[in-house]
């Protein structure tokens, strides 16, 4: 594939090239080999987000089409990615089968950005001035190379013991992630204002830094999962993964900053009860392991990758099928380590893992066919997100940044009765207000975005052909779709303006 990317943001056009190959070999009735390869190259300028004005006010009348800090001589961000996967499956009998898989991934990011950050050279901090002034930085971080390698062997069997049915899976895995990068060049060029075109400044002549190893993370695991069926009504899933973690992190000069060695057990459990055929009640618990965050450039421990963190999730719910519609309700709670740039009160920051963020919520959904011609998909979720134990009281006691207390969506697909093959589509996405900073004293407004479209299915020269027309953000609403954190800073990103897409798909 080749794609010319014509962005709605000015000066942000780009291109993408993509190629993939899939290979399957049925060696015998019991043995199958699958190989997949994928390569992609993308070149496109990055689009900086807005920051709060004076640290206390959301920008007004901002256009989603404006590229902040544009410099005509700046380069696009380049991303080269290669993914290779292979799996060998073998069936020993009708009850037992095994598999061996391997995967390799390599991504090289050449990040050249004209970056909008902060207010002015007087050190106001990581927000724009109250008048909308911001600084422009020449940010250069090429050759950011990330390699992932993973191998896994597993065996799955079906058997009965003491009247109980078992589906047992067990195996072992090894995973390694390596990150090599340069300490970024981040040089101040000058200032601009959000309501004006940015002046053109001479690019920096500071030379690039040498590449160094930033992270070497290795995980070795043993896992087992058993799905146990007691009878037609009751079944359970019990299992876990024992992980041996060996991880080294390095500072911006390439010196070892951390060596973490530990064993982590990641359990999972679920219980399902079906009192009648179309009703299911369930509860489940799981624990996960994630790589730690990377300290931002302004922190005292800049570029340092923190130790891996664990997250815990528990959920209980009910699913009910009525005619051709599935209804579901679930309550959930997720807890994860809180990672952030901790202020010391004197204008300095240290990126830390301290405390936790706990999200508790309720989600309702309905999906399926309301009639023979009308298909619906709807959901609504209420979420309470709180930070505790962070050591920064101002960040606690209120809804966490960028998490709305309510979000909802509804979509409909209706096949018109008077034109065979023609359907109309429509939907609404809603998000309640969200806090735009960690102290919870600035928020972005709620929004509802309307999307419409149509689909026409026909045959051309005997081939099934589908034409699609979609119009997103029908009323061209201005809204802040994201008010989250990136690289230790709070940013505001606008939603896309009114966008129309027309496509055709031919099934040969």
Backbone torsions as a table, in degrees:
resi	resn	phi	psi	omega
1	UNK	NA	147.6	169.4
2	UNK	-130.0	135.9	-178.0
3	UNK	-134.9	126.9	169.5
4	UNK	-90.6	119.0	-175.3
5	UNK	-93.6	108.2	177.8
6	UNK	-104.6	93.5	-174.9
7	UNK	-75.8	150.8	172.9
8	UNK	-72.3	-13.1	175.5
9	UNK	-86.3	129.8	-178.3
10	UNK	-61.6	144.5	177.6
11	UNK	64.8	16.3	-175.8
12	UNK	-118.7	26.1	175.1
13	UNK	-70.1	160.8	180.0
14	UNK	-163.4	-164.0	178.4
15	UNK	-150.4	159.0	-179.9
16	UNK	-142.0	135.5	174.1
17	UNK	-122.7	140.8	-171.1
18	UNK	-147.0	138.7	174.3
19	UNK	-145.3	142.0	178.9
20	UNK	-144.6	156.0	179.7
21	UNK	-142.9	131.9	176.6
22	UNK	-120.4	134.9	-175.8
23	UNK	-132.9	122.3	177.0
24	UNK	-121.0	135.0	179.0
25	UNK	-131.0	113.4	173.5
26	UNK	-83.2	88.6	-174.2
27	UNK	-63.6	-39.2	177.4
28	UNK	-155.5	173.8	177.1
29	UNK	-58.4	-18.1	-177.2
30	UNK	-110.4	-5.7	-173.7
31	UNK	-129.4	131.3	-179.4
32	UNK	-135.3	132.8	175.8
33	UNK	-114.5	130.0	179.5
34	UNK	-125.7	129.5	178.4
35	UNK	-128.5	138.0	179.9
36	UNK	-135.8	138.8	176.7
37	UNK	-135.4	141.9	-177.3
38	UNK	-147.9	133.7	176.8
39	UNK	-133.0	139.3	179.4
40	UNK	-143.6	139.7	172.9
41	UNK	-126.9	130.0	-179.8
42	UNK	-132.2	136.0	178.7
43	UNK	-129.8	116.9	-179.8
44	UNK	-163.7	140.8	176.6
45	UNK	-66.2	142.0	174.9
46	UNK	-77.9	154.1	-178.6
47	UNK	-112.9	108.2	-179.3
48	UNK	-66.2	151.9	174.2
49	UNK	-88.2	165.4	172.7
50	UNK	-80.3	160.8	170.6
51	UNK	-124.9	164.6	-177.7
52	UNK	-62.5	145.1	177.8
53	UNK	-81.6	118.9	-177.6
54	UNK	64.9	9.9	-178.8
55	UNK	79.3	1.8	-173.5
56	UNK	-133.2	-2.7	-171.9
57	UNK	-139.2	139.2	176.8
58	UNK	-79.2	136.1	178.7
59	UNK	-57.9	142.9	-179.6
60	UNK	-103.2	147.9	172.7
61	UNK	54.3	33.1	178.0
62	UNK	-76.8	138.8	-179.3
63	UNK	-95.5	132.3	177.2
64	UNK	-69.0	-11.2	-178.3
65	UNK	-89.6	-7.1	-175.1
66	UNK	-87.5	133.7	175.9
67	UNK	-99.2	108.2	-179.7
68	UNK	-67.1	140.7	173.3
69	UNK	68.0	22.9	-176.0
70	UNK	-61.1	130.5	173.9
71	UNK	-124.8	121.7	-172.7
72	UNK	-60.5	-26.7	-178.4
73	UNK	-89.3	-0.2	-177.1
74	UNK	-74.2	152.9	-178.9
75	UNK	-93.4	156.6	173.0
76	UNK	-74.6	160.2	173.5
77	UNK	-79.6	128.0	179.5
78	UNK	-106.9	135.5	178.7
79	UNK	-130.1	117.5	173.6
80	UNK	-108.3	126.6	179.8
81	UNK	-134.0	139.5	177.5
82	UNK	-131.5	129.5	178.9
83	UNK	-129.1	128.2	177.8
84	UNK	-125.7	133.6	-179.4
85	UNK	-138.6	141.9	175.7
86	UNK	-143.8	138.0	180.0
87	UNK	-138.5	132.9	173.3
88	UNK	-116.9	119.8	179.3
89	UNK	-110.2	136.2	177.9
90	UNK	-135.6	130.8	178.6
91	UNK	-99.4	113.5	179.6
92	UNK	-77.6	-35.5	179.3
93	UNK	-160.5	-176.8	177.2
94	UNK	-66.3	-20.0	-177.2
95	UNK	-101.9	-22.7	-173.0
96	UNK	-128.0	137.7	175.9
97	UNK	-145.2	153.9	-179.5
98	UNK	-132.0	163.6	179.0
99	UNK	-149.7	148.8	173.5
100	UNK	-131.5	129.9	-177.4
101	UNK	-135.5	155.0	177.2
102	UNK	-145.0	146.9	-178.5
103	UNK	-144.8	143.1	176.6
104	UNK	-134.8	134.4	179.1
105	UNK	-136.3	135.5	177.6
106	UNK	-138.2	126.7	178.8
107	UNK	-127.0	129.8	176.3
108	UNK	-118.9	121.4	-177.4
109	UNK	-113.0	123.3	173.3
110	UNK	-105.5	96.9	-173.4
111	UNK	-95.9	106.9	172.2
112	UNK	-120.0	115.0	-174.7
113	UNK	-137.5	139.2	165.0
114	UNK	-88.9	106.0	-164.7
115	UNK	-104.8	128.6	176.1
116	UNK	-92.2	122.2	-177.6
117	UNK	-156.7	140.2	171.9
118	UNK	73.0	-177.4	-173.4
119	UNK	-101.3	-57.4	179.4
120	UNK	-160.4	-174.6	-176.3
121	UNK	-76.3	2.7	178.7
122	UNK	-88.6	4.3	174.2
123	UNK	74.6	44.1	179.4
124	UNK	-70.1	-19.5	179.8
125	UNK	112.3	-168.0	-172.5
126	UNK	-88.8	58.7	172.1
127	UNK	-157.1	157.4	178.6
128	UNK	-72.0	163.9	176.7
129	UNK	-73.6	164.1	-180.0
130	UNK	-62.7	-21.5	177.7
131	UNK	-89.1	-0.7	178.3
132	UNK	90.9	14.5	176.5
133	UNK	-81.2	146.6	177.0
134	UNK	-145.4	160.7	178.2
135	UNK	-93.8	151.2	176.8
136	UNK	-113.7	128.3	179.6
137	UNK	-116.4	142.8	172.6
138	UNK	-92.9	104.1	-174.6
139	UNK	-104.5	127.1	-178.6
140	UNK	-135.3	118.9	178.3
141	UNK	-143.3	68.9	179.5
142	UNK	-78.5	168.6	174.7
143	UNK	60.7	29.9	173.9
144	UNK	-76.0	103.1	-170.4
145	UNK	-110.8	127.5	-178.5
146	UNK	-126.1	122.4	-178.3
147	UNK	-122.6	130.9	176.1
148	UNK	-121.6	133.6	175.5
149	UNK	-132.8	135.8	-177.9
150	UNK	-146.1	138.5	172.5
151	UNK	-130.0	147.8	-178.8
152	UNK	-150.8	142.4	173.6
153	UNK	-128.9	134.9	-176.2
154	UNK	-143.9	152.9	178.4
155	UNK	-132.5	132.1	-178.7
156	UNK	-125.6	133.8	-179.4
157	UNK	-138.9	150.2	176.0
158	UNK	-114.1	128.8	179.3
159	UNK	-160.8	165.8	178.9
160	UNK	-118.7	139.5	173.3
161	UNK	-141.1	131.0	176.7
162	UNK	51.9	37.7	177.9
163	UNK	80.5	4.1	179.6
164	UNK	-107.2	138.0	177.1
165	UNK	-92.6	133.5	-177.2
166	UNK	-120.4	139.8	165.3
167	UNK	-122.3	98.1	-170.6
168	UNK	-102.8	130.7	175.4
169	UNK	-127.9	130.4	176.6
170	UNK	-146.6	157.6	-178.6
171	UNK	176.7	-167.0	-178.8
172	UNK	-140.4	156.1	-177.9
173	UNK	-148.8	157.8	174.6
174	UNK	-139.5	136.3	-177.0
175	UNK	-136.6	138.0	176.3
176	UNK	-136.6	132.6	173.8
177	UNK	-122.6	130.9	178.8
178	UNK	-125.8	132.9	176.6
179	UNK	-122.8	123.2	173.5
180	UNK	-117.8	131.7	-177.2
181	UNK	-155.7	168.3	173.4
182	UNK	-98.8	147.2	168.2
183	UNK	-62.8	126.9	-171.2
184	UNK	-66.9	145.3	167.0
185	UNK	-88.7	126.9	-176.2
186	UNK	-140.3	85.8	-171.5
187	UNK	-109.1	134.3	177.9
188	UNK	-69.1	132.6	179.0
189	UNK	-105.7	-40.7	-176.3
190	UNK	168.6	-162.2	-175.2
191	UNK	-127.6	163.0	177.6
192	UNK	-153.4	179.0	179.9
193	UNK	-128.8	144.8	-174.7
194	UNK	-65.5	-19.1	-178.9
195	UNK	-95.8	2.1	-176.2
196	UNK	-131.9	161.5	172.8
197	UNK	-69.3	139.0	-178.8
198	UNK	-71.2	135.9	173.8
199	UNK	-63.2	157.2	177.2
200	UNK	-92.9	126.5	-179.3
201	UNK	-114.7	156.6	176.1
202	UNK	-68.8	133.3	179.4
203	UNK	-66.4	159.0	-179.4
204	UNK	-68.3	149.6	174.7
205	UNK	-110.2	15.5	177.5
206	UNK	-68.2	128.4	-177.6
207	UNK	-69.3	156.2	177.4
208	UNK	-69.5	149.9	175.3
209	UNK	-82.2	160.9	178.9
210	UNK	-71.5	151.5	177.2
211	UNK	-74.8	146.4	178.7
212	UNK	-146.8	161.4	176.2
213	UNK	-73.6	124.4	180.0
214	UNK	-101.9	-30.9	-177.5
215	UNK	-155.1	139.0	172.0
216	UNK	-136.2	101.5	-173.8
217	UNK	-116.2	129.5	-179.6
218	UNK	-129.9	136.4	178.7
219	UNK	-132.8	129.9	177.0
220	UNK	-120.8	128.2	-172.0
221	UNK	-133.3	151.6	168.0
222	UNK	-121.0	133.7	-176.5
223	UNK	-136.7	153.1	176.6
224	UNK	-150.8	138.5	177.0
225	UNK	-140.0	134.9	179.9
226	UNK	-130.4	117.2	172.9
227	UNK	-93.5	115.0	-174.5
228	UNK	-109.1	124.8	177.4
229	UNK	-105.4	115.4	179.6
230	UNK	-80.0	-45.4	177.8
231	UNK	-161.4	-164.4	-178.6
232	UNK	-67.6	-20.7	-176.0
233	UNK	-98.9	-32.9	-170.6
234	UNK	-117.6	136.8	168.9
235	UNK	-152.6	158.8	-178.5
236	UNK	-141.3	157.2	175.3
237	UNK	-124.2	123.5	179.4
238	UNK	-128.3	137.8	179.1
239	UNK	179.4	-174.4	179.3
240	UNK	178.8	169.5	178.7
241	UNK	-132.4	127.3	174.4
242	UNK	-97.9	120.8	-175.0
243	UNK	-115.6	130.4	169.8
244	UNK	-100.5	115.6	-175.9
245	UNK	-103.2	131.9	176.1
246	UNK	-137.1	105.0	-171.9
247	UNK	-134.9	134.1	175.8
248	UNK	-118.3	132.6	176.4
249	UNK	-119.8	148.3	-174.5
250	UNK	-126.7	151.1	179.8
251	UNK	-82.7	-176.1	-174.7
252	UNK	-67.4	-13.5	176.8
253	UNK	-97.7	1.2	180.0
254	UNK	87.9	6.0	178.4
255	UNK	-86.4	142.0	-179.3
256	UNK	-65.1	124.0	-179.3
257	UNK	-105.2	-20.3	-176.1
258	UNK	-158.8	142.3	172.0
259	UNK	-134.4	107.1	-176.2
260	UNK	-105.2	123.6	175.2
261	UNK	-129.8	120.4	-178.8
262	UNK	-162.8	161.4	173.3
263	UNK	-105.1	136.0	-179.8
264	UNK	-130.5	130.0	176.0
265	UNK	-103.0	128.5	-177.0
266	UNK	-116.6	93.2	-177.8
267	UNK	-80.5	159.9	169.9
268	UNK	-146.5	143.4	-178.7
269	UNK	-153.1	145.5	177.6
270	UNK	-148.9	149.9	176.8
271	UNK	-133.5	126.5	-177.5
272	UNK	-122.4	133.7	179.2
273	UNK	-129.4	126.9	179.1
274	UNK	-120.0	91.9	-179.7
275	UNK	-66.0	-32.7	174.4
276	UNK	-135.9	169.2	-170.7
277	UNK	-58.7	-39.7	-172.6
278	UNK	-102.5	16.3	180.0
279	UNK	-130.3	128.8	178.5
280	UNK	-130.2	136.1	171.9
281	UNK	-118.4	139.5	-175.4
282	UNK	-147.4	159.1	169.1
283	UNK	-146.3	145.3	-179.0
284	UNK	-149.8	155.0	179.9
285	UNK	-137.8	140.6	177.8
286	UNK	-150.8	155.8	177.2
287	UNK	-128.8	133.1	-176.5
288	UNK	-123.6	164.3	-179.4
289	UNK	-124.9	129.0	-178.8
290	UNK	-129.4	148.5	175.3
291	UNK	-65.0	145.3	-178.4
292	UNK	-71.8	162.1	179.3
293	UNK	-76.0	167.1	-179.1
294	UNK	-108.7	133.8	-176.5
295	UNK	-67.5	137.5	179.9
296	UNK	-70.0	168.1	-172.9
297	UNK	-67.2	-22.3	-177.0
298	UNK	-92.8	-2.9	-179.1
299	UNK	-81.3	157.5	179.6
300	UNK	-65.1	-25.9	177.8
301	UNK	-109.9	43.9	-174.4
302	UNK	-51.8	142.6	177.0
303	UNK	70.6	-4.7	179.7
304	UNK	-74.1	132.8	175.9
305	UNK	-90.8	123.1	-177.9
306	UNK	-75.8	167.1	-177.7
307	UNK	-65.1	153.7	177.0
308	UNK	-56.8	151.1	-178.7
309	UNK	-120.1	156.9	175.8
310	UNK	-109.1	148.9	175.3
311	UNK	-126.7	152.1	179.8
312	UNK	-128.6	135.6	-179.9
313	UNK	-135.0	134.1	174.9
314	UNK	-129.3	140.4	-174.5
315	UNK	-146.4	145.4	174.1
316	UNK	-139.5	139.7	-176.1
317	UNK	-161.2	179.2	179.7
318	UNK	-139.8	140.6	176.2
319	UNK	-126.6	134.6	-177.3
320	UNK	-135.7	125.9	177.9
321	UNK	-101.2	120.2	179.0
322	UNK	-124.5	115.8	-173.7
323	UNK	54.9	-112.5	-177.4
324	UNK	-115.5	22.7	178.9
325	UNK	-121.1	136.3	175.5
326	UNK	-106.1	124.8	176.9
327	UNK	-106.4	142.4	-179.5
328	UNK	-144.2	147.5	174.6
329	UNK	-141.0	138.8	-177.9
330	UNK	-148.5	143.5	168.8
331	UNK	-112.7	142.7	-175.0
332	UNK	-146.7	159.2	174.2
333	UNK	-144.9	130.3	178.2
334	UNK	-126.4	132.9	177.9
335	UNK	-122.9	133.1	179.4
336	UNK	-145.0	158.2	-179.7
337	UNK	-63.9	142.6	179.7
338	UNK	-92.9	117.7	-180.0
339	UNK	-114.6	126.5	-176.7
340	UNK	-163.9	165.5	175.6
341	UNK	-83.0	104.3	-174.0
342	UNK	-82.3	122.8	178.7
343	UNK	-78.8	149.3	178.7
344	UNK	-105.4	4.9	179.2
345	UNK	86.7	-9.6	-180.0
346	UNK	-114.5	18.2	178.9
347	UNK	88.7	5.9	179.0
348	UNK	-108.9	156.4	-176.6
349	UNK	-134.8	148.2	172.2
350	UNK	-132.7	128.5	-178.5
351	UNK	-78.8	122.9	-171.5
352	UNK	-137.1	163.8	165.0
353	UNK	-109.9	109.1	-178.0
354	UNK	-149.9	129.2	-177.9
355	UNK	79.2	-164.3	-179.3
356	UNK	-148.6	157.0	170.4
357	UNK	-110.6	128.3	-178.6
358	UNK	-118.3	120.6	177.1
359	UNK	-107.5	122.7	178.4
360	UNK	-120.8	133.0	-175.1
361	UNK	-154.9	172.2	176.3
362	UNK	-130.4	130.9	179.9
363	UNK	-128.9	133.9	176.8
364	UNK	-121.4	142.8	-179.8
365	UNK	-149.8	155.9	175.4
366	UNK	-144.8	126.1	-177.6
367	UNK	-140.9	138.3	176.7
368	UNK	144.1	-160.2	-176.7
369	UNK	-100.0	114.0	176.1
370	UNK	-75.5	-35.7	173.6
371	UNK	-138.8	-176.9	178.5
372	UNK	-66.2	-18.7	-177.2
373	UNK	-115.5	-15.9	-174.3
374	UNK	-110.4	119.3	175.9
375	UNK	-111.7	135.7	-177.2
376	UNK	-127.5	154.2	172.7
377	UNK	-144.6	118.3	-175.8
378	UNK	-141.8	150.9	177.0
379	UNK	-157.0	153.8	174.1
380	UNK	-145.3	137.5	-177.5
381	UNK	-136.1	134.7	173.2
382	UNK	-112.0	129.2	-172.5
383	UNK	-131.6	133.2	172.0
384	UNK	-111.7	114.8	-176.9
385	UNK	-117.5	123.0	-177.3
386	UNK	-134.2	146.1	174.7
387	UNK	-105.9	138.6	177.9
388	UNK	-143.2	151.4	175.8
389	UNK	69.6	20.6	-175.8
390	UNK	-78.2	-19.7	-174.2
391	UNK	84.2	0.3	176.3
392	UNK	-125.5	93.3	-173.2
393	UNK	-56.2	-31.5	-178.2
394	UNK	-64.7	-18.8	-178.5
395	UNK	-91.9	0.9	-174.3
396	UNK	-116.0	167.1	173.9
397	UNK	82.3	11.1	178.3
398	UNK	-151.1	171.6	179.3
399	UNK	-58.0	138.4	-178.1
400	UNK	-68.6	157.7	-178.4
401	UNK	-58.7	136.9	171.1
402	UNK	68.2	15.5	177.8
403	UNK	-114.1	110.2	178.6
404	UNK	-73.2	148.3	177.6
405	UNK	-73.2	-18.9	-179.7
406	UNK	-147.6	134.7	171.0
407	UNK	-141.2	149.2	-175.4
408	UNK	-153.7	156.8	175.5
409	UNK	-153.4	149.8	174.0
410	UNK	-145.5	133.6	178.8
411	UNK	-132.4	145.9	179.8
412	UNK	-134.8	145.7	179.1
413	UNK	-132.9	112.5	-173.8
414	UNK	-120.7	121.6	177.3
415	UNK	-84.0	117.2	-177.0
416	UNK	-67.7	135.1	-175.8
417	UNK	-76.4	-23.4	-173.4
418	UNK	-94.6	-6.3	175.2
419	UNK	-132.6	108.6	-178.0
420	UNK	-64.0	127.1	177.9
421	UNK	92.4	-5.8	-178.0
422	UNK	-101.3	130.6	178.3
423	UNK	-132.9	148.6	174.7
424	UNK	-111.8	145.5	-175.8
425	UNK	-125.7	151.1	176.5
426	UNK	-164.9	155.3	179.4
427	UNK	-169.1	166.8	179.4
428	UNK	-135.4	134.0	172.1
429	UNK	-112.1	133.8	-179.0
430	UNK	-129.0	140.1	173.4
431	UNK	-136.6	133.7	175.7
432	UNK	-73.5	178.1	179.7
433	UNK	-61.0	152.9	179.0
434	UNK	-135.6	145.0	174.4
435	UNK	-72.6	140.3	-176.8
436	UNK	-105.1	1.9	173.7
437	UNK	-146.3	164.4	-173.7
438	UNK	-72.6	-22.4	179.5
439	UNK	-79.9	-11.2	174.5
440	UNK	71.3	30.0	177.6
441	UNK	-114.7	4.9	173.8
442	UNK	-134.9	134.7	-179.5
443	UNK	-136.1	154.0	173.0
444	UNK	-97.3	152.4	-173.6
445	UNK	-72.7	164.5	174.9
446	UNK	-74.6	165.3	-180.0
447	UNK	-154.6	155.3	172.4
448	UNK	-132.5	124.2	-177.5
449	UNK	-114.4	129.3	-177.9
450	UNK	-102.4	130.2	177.0
451	UNK	-123.1	139.3	178.1
452	UNK	-134.0	168.7	178.7
453	UNK	179.7	-178.4	177.8
454	UNK	-149.6	159.9	179.7
455	UNK	-141.2	133.0	179.3
456	UNK	-128.2	122.2	-179.0
457	UNK	-109.7	126.3	-179.2
458	UNK	-148.2	-172.4	175.1
459	UNK	-125.5	132.5	176.0
460	UNK	-120.4	116.4	-177.2
461	UNK	55.3	35.8	177.1
462	UNK	85.0	-3.1	-180.0
463	UNK	-101.2	134.0	177.5
464	UNK	-66.7	126.0	-176.7
465	UNK	-128.8	135.1	-179.4
466	UNK	-122.7	123.7	174.2
467	UNK	-102.7	135.0	-179.2
468	UNK	-129.1	136.0	173.1
469	UNK	-127.2	124.9	178.0
470	UNK	-128.7	143.1	176.6
471	UNK	-128.0	108.8	179.6
472	UNK	-94.3	146.8	-178.4
473	UNK	53.7	60.4	-173.0
474	UNK	-52.5	-38.8	-176.1
475	UNK	-96.2	14.0	175.6
476	UNK	51.7	48.3	-177.0
477	UNK	-75.4	140.0	173.8
478	UNK	-93.4	124.6	-178.7
479	UNK	-155.5	158.2	177.2
480	UNK	-95.8	106.2	-177.8
481	UNK	-76.3	-24.6	-175.4
482	UNK	-143.5	132.5	178.6
483	UNK	-131.4	44.6	-171.3
484	UNK	-101.3	-163.7	-174.6
485	UNK	-109.7	140.7	174.5
486	UNK	-142.3	125.4	180.0
487	UNK	52.8	39.7	174.0
488	UNK	87.1	-5.9	-178.6
489	UNK	-114.2	157.7	176.5
490	UNK	-92.8	129.3	-178.4
491	UNK	-130.4	155.5	176.7
492	UNK	-118.8	125.3	178.1
493	UNK	-120.6	132.1	-178.8
494	UNK	-83.2	154.7	174.1
495	UNK	-74.9	160.7	-178.9
496	UNK	-66.8	145.7	175.2
497	UNK	-73.0	-175.4	176.9
498	UNK	-52.9	124.3	-175.2
499	UNK	-135.3	128.4	177.7
500	UNK	-112.4	140.0	178.4
501	UNK	-132.0	137.0	176.5
502	UNK	-127.0	130.5	-178.1
503	UNK	-144.9	159.5	175.9
504	UNK	-135.3	138.1	178.8
505	UNK	-125.9	128.5	-179.7
506	UNK	-115.5	126.8	-179.9
507	UNK	-98.0	107.3	-179.9
508	UNK	-85.1	NA	NA
